[in-house]
Amino acid sequence: MQWMEEIKLRIADKNPEVVEGKIMKLIKDLGDNGDMKEVKLYHSAVVNNDVSVHLYWDTESAEPQGSAMGLCLVHVLREYGLISHSVWVDLKRTLEEIGSSPKRRGITANISRESESGAWQDQRWLAKLNFINHQNKEVKHMYGASGKEAKEFVTKAKAFYKKTGKAIALAEFTNPKGPFIDGEQYVFVLNLKGTMLSHGVNEKYIGQDFVDVKDSDGRSFIREIVEVADKKGSGFVDYKWYNPVTKEDLVKHVYFEKVDDLILCSGVYKEMWKDLL
C-alpha cells in the first residue's frame, strides 16, 4: 500500500532556512529505509515560517500512528515550534482494494486543501481513509482498543525504540501529547527488576519499584510480568485496576514484551470492550 506521512511545522525561529537545513540533515542522519520511496520538504507560499515534510512509503499496510522515522522527526522537531503529524493513504488504490466488500466497512474520506491563509506550496488533494467496522464502531470510539490492539501498540513502541534509542523512546512514551497515548490506552515501561522507567499517564511513577505492587485481588501482577518476560519474552496478564472513568475496579488486559533490558507494556480494560463486541 502506498501512503504518505506529513509533518507540518510552524517554525518559531526568525531564520526558518536554518531549521530547514537541520531537518534535511536529520533525515539524512536517520538513514535510508528500504520501504521509504521519497522525502520532500515544502514551505508555505504564504507563511514563510511554515514547512511541511512528506515521507512517501510503500508497505504492506499504512501505520496509522506514523512510522518510527516520522515519530522520531516529530520528537526532535517539536523544540522548533508548533507541530502536527498525520498519515494519508492513496485513495484510488485503496478504493480498488476494498471495492469488492463495500458493505463490510464504513469509509470516511476527509479531503482537505489549505486555505489562502495557510496554503502549502505545491499542495495536492489528499485523502485520509478511516476504516471502521460498523459493529465495533462504538467500542473503538468509547473505549479505544482490544487485546489485539494492545499488542499492536507495543509493537509500534518497540519499532520506535529500535529506531530512536532508549532515551528518546522513554521520553516520548511519557509525553502526554505524544503518539503513544490514545484515549485510555498508553505505554508503560519496566526494567527487569520491576522498576517503572516510563508511564504514559502518571509521570510520578517513574523511578519507583513496582515489583511488589498488588492489584485489588492481591495479585502481584508486576512480578508476574517481570518473571514471564524474562523466561518467555512476552505474554498477556490480567489484573484488577482502578478505572478513573467508571470509578470502579475492572480487569485490565495487558500485553508485554521484553526488548533488550526493558519490558514494554500496554493494556485495555477487558470488560469494557468484551461485552460490547
N, C-alpha and C positions, 0 to 999 in steps of 0.2 A: 504494500500500500504506500502511495506517495502522500506525504504530509509535510507541513511546514510549521516551524516553531518561530514565533515572533516575540521579540523582547523590545519594548519601547522604553526609552529613557529620556526624561526631560532633565538636561544637564544643568546643575546649579552653578558650575564654574563659568567664569566670563570668557574663557578660551575653549570652546567646545571642540576645536580642532585637536587640541592636546588630548582630550578624553577619547576622541575617535581613534587617534593613533594608539592609545593604550588598549582600546577594545580589540583592534586588529592584532596587536601583539599578543594579547591574552588568548585569542582564538588560535593563533599560531602555536603558542606555548602549550595549549591543551592537546595539541597533536591531531593527526589525521584519524578519521573514523571511517571505516570501510562502508558503513551504511549511509553516511552523510554525502550527498551529491554536490552540494554547493552552499556557500555562505555569501550573503550580500549585506552590505551596510548602506542604509539610506538616511538622508537627513531631510527634514521638513522643508518644503518650498516656501513656507510662510514663517514658521518659528525656527530661527537658526539654531536654537539650543535643543531641539527635538531630533533624536536619532532613533532609528529602528534597525535592529539586527534580525535578519531572516536566515534560519537554518533549514535547509531542504533535505528531507530524509526519504529513503525508500526501504521500508522494513516490512516484516510480516504483518504488523499492525501498528497503529499510532500509539504513542504513550500519552494518555490524557493529561498527566501531571507534568509532562515535559521530559526531555532526555537528561541524562546525567550531565552532559556538557552544558545544556541550556540552564539547568538548575545551578550549576557552578557559576556560569556567567551572571545569573541573577544575583547570587550571593555576593560576588565581588563588585558588581556594578552598582549595587544599592547605595554605596557610600558616595556616589557621584550625583545623586538626585532622585527624583521620583521615578518609579519603575513599574511596568506591568508585564505580565508574561502570559501568553496564550498559545494554544495548539490548534492548527487548522488542517483539515484533510481535503484531498482532492474531490470535489463534488461530483464531477462527471464519472470518474472511475468508481467511486463508492456507490453511486446510484445504480451503476451497471451490476455491481457485485450483489446488491440486495434486491434487485428488480424482481427476482423470482419469488420473493416472500414478503411483499409489502404489508401484509396484514399482521405479521408477527411482531413488528416493531413500530414504534412511533418515531417519526423522523421530523426533527426541527432544524430548518436551515436558516441560520442567522447570517444574512448577507449585509455587510457593513461597508460603508465608504466614508472616509474622513470628510468632515465639513470644511468650509473655507477656512475656519479659524484653526484647524489642525490638520490641514491637508498634508499627506505624505508624498514625497517625490516618487513618481513612477508607481503610484498606488494602484493595485489591481483589485477587482472584485474577488472576494474570497468567501468561502462558505465554511462555517463551523457546524459539523453534524453532531447531534447528540442522540444516540440510540438508546431508547428506553423501552424495556419490555413493559407493556401496559399492566400486566398482572403484578409487577414488582414496583411500579412507579411510586406508590405511596410509601412503601418500605424504604426505598432509596432516598426519597425526599425527606422523610421524617427521621430516619434512623441511620442513614449513611451507608452501612456496608454489612456484608455477611462474613461468615468464617473464611470463605474462599477469598474474599476481597481483603481480609486482614492479612492473608499470606501474600497477596499481590502487593500490598502496601509495604510489607517487609522486603520483598524482592526489589522494589523501587528504591527503598532506603539503602539496601545493600549495594546496588549499582551506583548510587550517588556516593556512598562511602568509598567504593573502589576507585571511583574517578577523581574524587577531590581530596581524599585522605581523612584521617581521624579528626583533626582539629576543626576543619570547616564543616564536616558532616555533623559532629556533635553540636556545634553551634547552631546549625540550620535546623536540626531536629527539635531544638528548644525554642526556635523562633516562632512566636505566636502568630505571625503573619506569613509564615513560610508555607511551602507546598506540602509539608508533612503533617499538617493539621487540617482535617476535613470533618467539620461538624464535631461529633463525639469521638471520632477516630484519630489517633495520633500514634507517634512512635515513642517508645521509651527504651533506653539502653542500659544494660548492666555489664559489669565486668564479671570475671569468672569466680569472684568471691561474693557476688550479690550486692555490690555497691552500685548505687544509681549514678550513672555518668551523664545522662541526658533524659529530659522528661518534657513532653510536648505541652502539658497544661499546668505543671507545677514546678517552677524552677527551684523552689526551696528544697525539693527532694534531692537535688544534685549533691553528691558527696556523702550522702547518708547510707548507712549499712542497712539493707533491706532483707538480708538473708533469713532472718528470724521473724519477719513480719508475717502475721497470720490473717486470714480472711475472717468473716463473721462466723464461720463454722469451725474456726480453729485450725484451718489447714495452712501449713507452711508452703504456700504456693511458689514463692520466690526460690526457696531452697530446692523445690521440685524442678523449677525451670533450669536452675544452675546445674543440677545433677544430670538431668536428661540431656541438656545441651552439651555438656562435657562428654557424655558417653555416646550419644546418638547424633549429635549435631543439630537436630531440630525437632520440633514437635508441637503439639497443642496442649493447653491446660485450661481447665475450667475452674473458676473460683468465684466466691460471692464478694461483691464490692459495692460500696455505696454509689448510687446513681444520682447526681445532683439535679437531674431533670424530673425524675419520678419521686425523688426523695425517699427511696427505699433500697434495700439490698437486693441486687439482681445477679444472676450468674453471668460472668464475663468470660467470653471465649477468646483466648489469646493464642496467636501463633508466634513462635520464637525460633530464632536460628543463630547458631554460633558462626561468627565471622572473625577470623583471627583471634584476638583476645577479648572480643566483645560479644554480647548477646543482644541482637536486635529483636524487639517485641512490638506487637500491635494487636489490638483486640476490639471486640464489639460486644455489647450486652446481648447475650444469646436469646433470652426470652422475647426481647423486643422485636427481633426480626423473624424468629422461627414461627411464632403464632400467626404472622401475617402473610407468610409465603403460601 
